[in-house]
Amino acid sequence: MRRTDSSRAQPRLIAGELCLEFANTADWHASDHPQESLKRYEDLLSWSRRTDLLDTAGVQRLLREARRHPAAAAQALKRAIFIREVIYRIFAALPRRQSPADSDLEAFNRALSSALQHLRVAPAMGRFVWSWEGSHRALDGILWPVLGSAADLLTSERRDRVGQCADDRGCGWLFLDRTKNRSRRWCDMEDCGNRAKARRHYKRIRSRGSRSKK
């Protein structure tokens, strides 16, 4: 997901892992004034479509269910935001070489345990795959693969490549650094990275101007 920008018809996915994409569904997450992107249950469905968690038919099916049960949909959204914040805090601790809070790990494990009750092995085109049984019907089924993704990342060596945008305004977005020398610093070079580049250029111009006046 990207911040609202009228120049882009659709936000781009930049985090590199499903759970980190979900953690990035709030803007300016590391600032004093985060901006919520999941304001309605429909926003959660839209995010699920962009990340290919759901196809169009799946979105429409859950949308009908949400309209039949608005209180349950509101509760599912509340739970999604709670789990997102837990995931965000856990992974934001890693680039700082800090241990996640015990309370966050406990909350995460409770949610993961509930999600794993729906995990099944299913046949698919002559082989077997993991499948989340009932996720196309449950209003909070979107969260199950997100939790699975987070557990997989946390228990893998890839967790050492989790980074956080270095933007000084408090962007806070998380990403998986796939560069060979682990040099990625920005959520996106077209966003925070471009701003930092422009600031460095401006400082160089000012510095040259100051020297020329001496």
Summary of the structure (lengths in Angstrom):
residues: 214
radius of gyration: 19.8
end to end distance: 47.7
largest distance: 76.6
contacts: 598
relative contact order: 0.14
helix: 51%
strand: 10%
